[in-house]
């Protein structure tokens, strides 16, 4: 982060100057100091519904989800003859869970119309929990299916001689009931041993093992699941590196920086040309083409600030607060993406937790499924398609309209640029990356803002509600001439 220190100080200086400017303007116009605090409260409006949805999503993820998975994992060996039905039942329950996990927040948001910041909190947490739960399932289902205790128990029980203290089994293995031990002979070393998660490991040497180990659940302990649910990582492991203590002063520093970023974005948000478009969509308040172009280019500055502040909020302050509270040891949430000289490098360095998730659970599995044999770039394309769909879902949820800018700019141009190598100097490559980021974020910021005001100010909707959702009103209401 030392390389980012200069830019950090620039933002602090901008915050100080904008605060002084806001104080002067408040006193001049209203005779009192507001500092834009009322705007922040408006952005995070309807807190009871917001926190109610957040609490509900966390409760259903932390309790019923784990309970259903544990029930399936612990009892799968009891349904050997009905294994497919048991697995299908689990899949159906999981599908219903996923449906309700998305359906309820969407319906509540469309009914209540939460403000942008509140809606953003909900949808980002929704996606974070989705990736967490998928990673937990994808990491543990193979353990349950392929190497849990039921196969060993079946082999032991099918060879038991009930009237002896030592039960002989095939290949020189035997069950010592008096000492409650299972002896695995060198001949059957491929069986392996029972690990802490109840699964077999072929790396351990044969010997005597306690029968009680055979009855351990193949499902990870609840405390491991719960820790993973809140740890700042999206790749499941049974254990993570931990620090020795919680540094409360470090947490306080990050909380202050988080609040400072929100406040600075609020000031920039309302001082960057919004006076040009705040009446966009009202009758008789159409924008001229000159005003539209001016606003879009102003938003390239605002969008750039918002992009960097969003990075700092999500990947620096929030991640470090969570990591410190949980004593999570791996703090590499990003690399020096600001020095990237190509988009391939930028995507690898930006947002390391999501990058690790996409690589582990999508890219690698696509390679293992031999999609690269069909086309070499197909695994990478699949990653971009899935990622851009979920990015688009975020904006669709917040704005309550399908306006596929992300699909076009990120899933289209962004994906194509990732395959373009930098054949020039590192300096020119980095300049090109930054120009694309500022331009793209400015266009996104401007067009989504226009759509927001068009709908807020009553641009006539399409007669069909479905069409109204898929057709931007800013394109159809004649607000630009």
Rosetta blueprint (number, residue, H / E / L):
1 X L
2 X H
3 X H
4 X H
5 X H
6 X H
7 X H
8 X H
9 X H
10 X H
11 X H
12 X H
13 X H
14 X H
15 X H
16 X H
17 X H
18 X H
19 X H
20 X H
21 X H
22 X H
23 X H
24 X H
25 X H
26 X H
27 X H
28 X H
29 X H
30 X L
31 X L
32 X L
33 X L
34 X L
35 X L
36 X L
37 X H
38 X H
39 X H
40 X H
41 X H
42 X H
43 X H
44 X L
45 X L
46 X L
47 X H
48 X H
49 X H
50 X H
51 X H
52 X H
53 X H
54 X H
55 X H
56 X H
57 X H
58 X H
59 X H
60 X H
61 X H
62 X H
63 X H
64 X H
65 X H
66 X H
67 X H
68 X H
69 X H
70 X H
71 X H
72 X H
73 X H
74 X H
75 X H
76 X H
77 X H
78 X H
79 X H
80 X L
81 X L
82 X L
83 X H
84 X H
85 X H
86 X H
87 X H
88 X H
89 X H
90 X H
91 X H
92 X H
93 X H
94 X H
95 X H
96 X H
97 X H
98 X H
99 X H
100 X H
101 X H
102 X H
103 X H
104 X H
105 X H
106 X H
107 X H
108 X H
109 X H
110 X H
111 X H
112 X H
113 X L
114 X L
115 X L
116 X H
117 X H
118 X H
119 X H
120 X H
121 X H
122 X H
123 X H
124 X H
125 X H
126 X H
127 X H
128 X H
129 X H
130 X H
131 X H
132 X H
133 X H
134 X H
135 X H
136 X H
137 X H
138 X H
139 X H
140 X H
141 X H
142 X H
143 X H
144 X H
145 X H
146 X H
147 X H
148 X L
149 X H
150 X H
151 X H
152 X H
153 X H
154 X H
155 X H
156 X H
157 X H
158 X H
159 X L
160 X L
161 X L
162 X L
163 X L
164 X L
165 X L
166 X E
167 X E
168 X E
169 X L
170 X H
171 X H
172 X H
173 X L
174 X E
175 X E
176 X E
177 X L
178 X L
179 X L
180 X L
181 X E
182 X E
183 X E
184 X L
185 X L
186 X H
187 X H
188 X H
189 X H
190 X H
191 X H
192 X L
193 X E
194 X E
195 X L
196 X L
197 X L
198 X L
199 X L
200 X E
201 X E
202 X L
203 X L
204 X L
205 X L
206 X L
207 X L
208 X E
209 X E
210 X E
211 X H
212 X H
213 X H
214 X H
215 X H
216 X L
217 X L
218 X L
219 X L
220 X L
221 X L
222 X H
223 X H
224 X H
225 X H
226 X H
227 X H
228 X H
229 X H
230 X H
231 X L
232 X L
233 X L
234 X L
235 X L
236 X L
237 X L
238 X L
239 X L
240 X L
241 X L
242 X E
243 X L
244 X L
245 X L
246 X L
247 X L
248 X H
249 X H
250 X H
251 X H
252 X H
253 X H
254 X H
255 X H
256 X H
257 X H
258 X H
259 X H
260 X H
261 X H
262 X H
263 X H
264 X H
265 X H
266 X H
267 X H
268 X H
269 X H
270 X H
271 X L
272 X L
273 X L
274 X H
275 X H
276 X H
277 X L
278 X L
279 X L
280 X L
281 X L
282 X L
283 X L
284 X L
285 X L
286 X L
287 X E
288 X L
289 X H
290 X H
291 X H
292 X H
293 X H
294 X H
295 X H
296 X H
297 X H
298 X H
299 X H
300 X H
301 X H
302 X H
303 X H
304 X H
305 X H
306 X H
307 X H
308 X H
309 X H
310 X H
311 X H
312 X H
313 X H
314 X H
315 X H
316 X H
317 X H
318 X H
319 X H
320 X H
321 X H
322 X H
323 X H
324 X H
325 X H
326 X L
327 X L
328 X E
329 X L
330 X L
331 X L
332 X L
333 X L
334 X L
335 X L
336 X L
337 X H
338 X H
339 X H
340 X L
341 X L
342 X L
343 X H
344 X H
345 X H
346 X H
347 X H
348 X H
349 X H
350 X L
351 X L
352 X H
353 X H
354 X H
355 X H
356 X H
357 X H
358 X H
359 X H
360 X H
361 X H
362 X H
363 X H
364 X H
365 X H
366 X H
367 X H
368 X H
369 X L
370 X L
371 X H
372 X H
373 X H
374 X H
375 X L
376 X L
377 X L
378 X H
379 X H
380 X H
381 X H
382 X H
383 X H
384 X H
385 X H
386 X H
387 X H
388 X H
389 X H
390 X H
391 X H
392 X H
393 X H
394 X H
395 X H
396 X H
397 X H
398 X H
399 X H
400 X L
401 X L
402 X L
403 X L
404 X L
405 X H
406 X H
407 X H
408 X H
409 X H
410 X H
411 X H
412 X H
413 X H
414 X H
415 X H
416 X H
417 X H
418 X H
419 X L
420 X L
421 X L
422 X L
423 X L
424 X L
425 X L
426 X H
427 X H
428 X H
429 X H
430 X H
431 X H
432 X H
433 X H
434 X H
435 X H
436 X H
437 X H
438 X H
439 X H
440 X H
441 X H
442 X H
443 X H
444 X H
445 X H
446 X H
447 X H
448 X H
449 X H
450 X H
451 X H
452 X H
453 X H
454 X H
455 X H
456 X H
457 X L
458 X L
459 X L
460 X L
461 X L
462 X L
463 X L
464 X L
465 X H
466 X H
467 X H
468 X H
469 X H
470 X H
471 X L
472 X L
473 X H
474 X H
475 X H
476 X L
477 X L
478 X L
479 X L
480 X E
481 X L
